[in-house]
Amino acid sequence: MVREMKDSGVEWVGEIPSDWERYTLKNLISKIQGGYWGKETKGNENDIEVIRIADFNRSQMKVDKTQYVLRNVQKDKYLSLLINPEEELLIEKSGGGEKTPVGQTVIVESKQKAIYTNFISKLTIRTEIINLFFLNYIFSVLYTCGFVKKHINQTTGIQNLNLSSYLTELVFIPNIQKQENIANFLNNKTRIIDEIIADTKQSIEELKAYKESIITEAVTKGLDPNAEMKDSGLPWVGEIPKDWKIMKTRFFLKEKSLKGFSDELVLSLYRDYGVIPKDSRDDNHNVTSLDISTYKLVEKGDLVINKMKAWQGSMGISNFRGVISPAYYIYDVDRTNFYLPYLHHMLRNKAYTQEYMRISEGLRIGQWDLNKNEFKNSIFAYPNNLFEQKAIAKYINTKTKQIDMIIKDKEQLLSEYESYKKSLIYEYVTGKKQVEEA
């Protein structure tokens, strides 16, 4: 049976079934309430848990866990901030970045003893008009289609959603029974897709961990499984081949800081990719200074270290000449004793990052600066001849290239499933496709 369709008059919606009705989002909501403004602390089991969007399993649109609690919350305020999983959803109204996606909504499906932060608003829906899950899917479409951006104000790096403006957006809905049918259908379909996505993500993480283990094993133990071993004296490395050498970094790295090269290529340092041209990727949101004369010159073969993220392995030998942030450390490398591709892997491997963490200092995690003086005396074990270093580097490159190809295929599959999920939700929430009634 062919359904009668009509023009919605809204570009992103297009045609809708003729019996669907037009509403603004605010007409579907009976109450909006802000969250708790207070200090987040770690606590004991008797404290009240605080829900944040960052604590949600986004694929399943429900809370997996809560990471923070509040102490001494007034009882009346606590009761007013509890979440009814049958008629209320939460929307992120302030934040920014991947962990705090402004405009995203979530449903708390379980009745857990928890309240929500001031960065979130609770929306109580008009259950006689709108199904909770159907509305959440509408918000999901608006979010993925970029409509949230029109209603965001950004101040001092924080994005703030103008909720009263956002809720004037037009949407189109069928009767409550059809909404429920569509929501149930999408819940079942997206749950299957989400399981595939979760399995794929886990597989990618396992491959990355395997890749790291191959690199660490090769640069700390060598390639000969029958080699005679000796104690390195380094707890984070353990035993090494008997003929390997031990050396402090001050004997093979020399810091330099050359500035005033404004015409050079601007470089970026990635933990996963090393030193690359900044314009080669579109996921670097750090703003390049209008005056790059203060940026440090990097020559091919130089070591670049992000001092704040060295403990995460954010360092690497550059294959490019250019300039980079003045906040980074630049070192000239002794090429007589080291084959650069080997050194690149040796310095970044997991066995040594824990040592970088030990000699980094600061008040906040993520902002620990590598202590240069301590780093000068860091000790590394390495093969005493360049031939073995080259063999190890070649082995690592061959192995990791194979793994990277598998990861790339899985990431492509992941992207396809995520796109399919978005398309599926859009098609049914806008009435392009219908759920077959039993």
N, C-alpha and C positions, 0 to 999 in steps of 0.2 A: 504493500500500500504506500503510495507516494504522499508524503506530507505536504501540506500547504505552507509555503514560506513567505516571509515578508522582509522588507529592508528595515533593519534596526535604526538606521540613521546615524550609527556610530561606526566609524571606519574599522576599528580593530575587531568589532564583533561581526560586522557584515550581516548576512541574512540569518534570521532566526525563525523558528516555527511560529505560525500565526497566532497560536494561543498563549505564547509567552508574554509576560507583562514587564513593563519598564519600572525600575525603582532606582533611587539613589542609594548608595550604601548606608547612609545615615538612617534611611527609612526602614532598614532591616535591623537596626540596633536600638535597643531601649535604654541602654545605660553605658557610659564610659567612665572607667575609674582608673586613676593613676596608682602606681605601686608605692612600696614602702621606701621612704628616704631615711637611710640609716647606714651605719658602718657594718660592712661585711667582715666576719671573723670566722676562723676555724673554731669548732666547739665540740660539745659532747652530745650524747644521744637525746638529751632533754631539751636541746635548743631547737629553734624552728628553722627548717630548711628554707632556702631562698631559691626560687626558680629564675633562671636567666635563659635567654634564647640560646646562648652558647652551650647550655646543658642539654639541649634537645637533640634527639636523633632526627635530623631533618628529613631523611628519606621516609621515615615512618610517621613523622609529624606528631611525636609524643615525647615525653620526658624519659630519658634513660636513667639519669642520675642528677643529683644536685651536689654542688661542690662547696657551697658556703652556707653558713647558718647565722641567725641573728639571736642575740641574747636580750632578755628583758623587754620584749615587745609587749605593749599594752594589750590586754585581752580583747577589748572592743575593736581596736584597730586590726588586730590579728584576725578576728572573726570576719571582719568586712573584706579582708583581702584573700580569704580562702577561695579556691576556684571550684565552681560547679562544673563537672565534666560533661553535663548534659546540655548546658545552655550558654557556656562562656568559652571564649577563646582569647589568646593573648597576642598582642602585636608589638613588635620592637619599634619603638618610636625615637630612640636616640642611641647613637653609637657610631659605627663605621667599621669597615673591613669585613673579612670573611666570617669572623666569629660573632659579629654583631650586625647581621644583615638588616638594615633599617627597612621596615615595611613588611618583613616576613611575619606570617601568623602561624601559630601552632595550637593544637588542641591537647589539653592535658586529659588523657583518657582514664587515668586512675585517680581515685579519691585519696591522694596522699596529703599528709600534714605538711603543707608548704604554702608559702606566699611568694610574691613576685616583686622584683626591684622597681625603683622609680624610673628606670629606662624603658619599662614596659607598661602598656595600658591593657586593662581587661575590658573586653567588649561583651556585654550581655545581649544576646540576640532575641528577636521577637519570634519565638518558636512556632507561633501560629502561622507565620508567613514563610520562614526560611529554615531549612535543615542545616544544622551546625556544620556537618561535613561538606555539604554542598557549598555553603558560604566560604569555608576554608579553601575549597578548590577554586572558587572565584578569586579570592585574594591571591592564591598561588599563580593564577593566570596573569593577573594584574602585575604581580611582582616580576614574573619572568618576561613579560612584554615591556617592562621598563616604565610603567606608568607612575611608579613610586617617585622616580627622579624629579618629576614635575613639582612635587610637593615637599621637597627637601631643602632646608636652609642649612648651610655649613658655616660654622663659626669655630675658630681655633682648632681646626682639624676634626671637630665632632659634627656628625650629621644629625639634624633634628627634623623629624617628620612633622609637618603641619597637618595634624590629624583631622581637624575640622575642615580643611580644604580637601584633603584626600578623600574623605567620606562623601564628597559631593559627586564623585565619579558615578556615571550611569552604568547599571548592570541590568540583565534581563533574566527572568526566572520563570519556570513552569509552576504548576500547582505543587503543593507540598508532597504529594504522593510520588509524582514523577521525580522530584528532587531527591527523595529518599532512594528511589530505584537507581538513579544515576550515581548517587553517592556510594551506595552499596556495591554497584558494579565497579566503580573506580577504586574503591577500597580493596576489592579482591584482585583486580588487575594490577594495580600499582604495588600491592604487597608482593606479588610474584616478581615483578620487575625489580623491586627494591632488594629482594633476596639475591637476585642475580648480580645486581650492582654491588651489594655488600660482599658477596663471594669474590667478585672480580677485584674489588679494592683490596681485599685481604690477600689475594693471590699476588697482586702488584707489590704490596708491602713485603711479602715473603720473598719475592724475587729480588727486591732491593736489599733486603737483609742478607740474602745469599750472595749477592754481588759484593757487598761490604766484607763478608767473611772471606771470600776468595782473595780480595785485595789485601786484607790484614794478614792472612796466612802467608801469602806470597812475599810480602815485604818484611815480615818478621821471622819467617822460618825458611825462606828460600824455596826452591823447586825440587830439591833432591830429598826424597823421604828417608834415604839411608845415610844422610850426612851425619857425621859425628857432631854432637851438640855440646854446648857449654852454658853455664849460667850467665846471663847478660848483666846481672846486678840491677836490672830495671824491673821492678815488680809488675809494671803494666805490660811488659813484653815477655818475661820469662826466659826460657832457653832459646839460644840462637845457634846457627852453625858455628863450628869451632874456629873457622878461619875468617869470620866477620869481624869488623872493626867497630869500636865505640868512639864517638866523637861528640863534643859539645858544639852547639850551633854557632857560637862565637868564632869558631875556627873555619866555618864554611859559609856563613852568612854575614854580610856587612850592610848595615842600614844606610839608606841614602834618602835624600829629600830635595829633589830638584823641582823648582816651580818657575812659572813664567812662560809656559808653552801653550798659549791660548789657541793656536791653530791646529792642535793635535786632536786625534780621535778620542771621544769620551768613552771610557771603559766602565764596566760594572763587574762586580765580583759576586758570583753565585755559589752557594754551597754545593749544588748538584752539578753545575756546569763549569765552574772555575771562572777565569777572567775572560770576558767576551765583550765585544762592542755593545754599548748600552742600547743602541737603536736596533739591535738584532732580535730583541724580544719586546713584547708589548705588556709584560706583566711586572715591569719595574716601575713603581709609582713614586720613587724618590725623584724630587725635582732637581734638575741640573741648574746650578747657579748661573746667573747671567754673566758673571765674571768668573771665568775658569782659570784665571792667571794664578790663583792660589792652589789649584789642583796639582797633584804630584805627578811627575813624569814617570812612566813605566816603559822600560825597554823590553824587547823580546827576551825571554829567559829570566826576567826578574821574578822574585817571589812577592806576591801581594797578600797581605793579611788584614782581614777585618778584625780589628782589635776587640770589638764588642762581641763577636761571634766566633772567635777562634776555637773556643771550646766545643762548638758545633761542627768544626771542620771547615769553616769558611775561610779558605786560603787556597792559593794555587800558583803554579808557574804560568806566566803569561806567554801566549803565542802571538801577542799583538803589541805594537808600540802605540802609546796613547797617554792620556791623563786620567787620573782617578781621584776620588774624594780625598781631601787633605787629612781626613780622619784615619786613613788607612796607613799601615806600615809597609814600606817598600824595602826590599833587600836585594843586593847584588849577590849572585851565587857563585861559589867556587866550582867552575865547570871542569877542573882538572880531576877532581875526585868523584864527581857525580854526573851521571847521565840524567838530564833534566826530566824526561818523562818518568823515570823511576823516582826521582826526588819528589815530584809532584804527588805521586801516590803514597810515598813514604810519609810525607809530612801531614797528609790529610786522613790517614787511616785511623780506624776506631781505637786501636791500641794506644795511640798517642793523644787523642782528644781528651781522654780523662785526665791526662797530665796537664793539658792546657787549662782544663777547668780548675785544677788544683792551684795553678799559678795565676789565675784570673781573680780579680777582686772588684767589688762594687756592692751597692746596697740592694739592688733589685735584680732578680733573675732576668736574663735577656739583655742586661746592661752591665755585664761584667767585663772590664777591660783587661786584656792580656798584659801582664806585668813584663815590660821589655827587659828589665834587668834580670828577672828570673828566667825569661825565655832565652837569654844569651847563654845561660848555663844548663839549658835542657840538653839531655843526652840522648843520642840516637845510635841505633845499631844498623849497620849496612854492609853489603858485600864489599870486599876490599878491592875488587877489580871491576872495570866498566863492562866487561863482557857479560858477567853474571847479572849486573844491573840491567843491561839491555835485554837479556833473555827474560828476566822477570817482567820488565815493562811490556815486552812483546806478548808474553803469556797473558798478562792482565788485560791488555787491549783486546786480544782475541776473545778471551772469555767474556769480558764485560760487553763487548760488541754484540755477542750472541744473546746475552741476557737482555740488553737494551732493546734489541729487535723484538723479543717476546713481550717486553713491557710496553713497547710502542703499540704493538698489535692489541694488547689488552686495554690500553688507554683509548685506542680508537673504538674498540667495542664498548667500553664504558661510555664514551661520548655518544655513541649511537643509541644506547639504551636510555640515557638521560634525555636525549632529544626526543626519542619515541615516547617517553613518559610525559614530557611536556606537551607534545602534540596530541597525545591521547586525551589528556585532561582538557585541553583547549577544545577539541572537537566535540566532546560531550557536554562541557559546561556552556558552550555557546549554541548547542542544539544542532550542530552540523550532522552529528550522528545520534541515533536514538538507541535506547536500551530496549531490546525485545521483551515484551511483557509475556509472562507465562500464561 
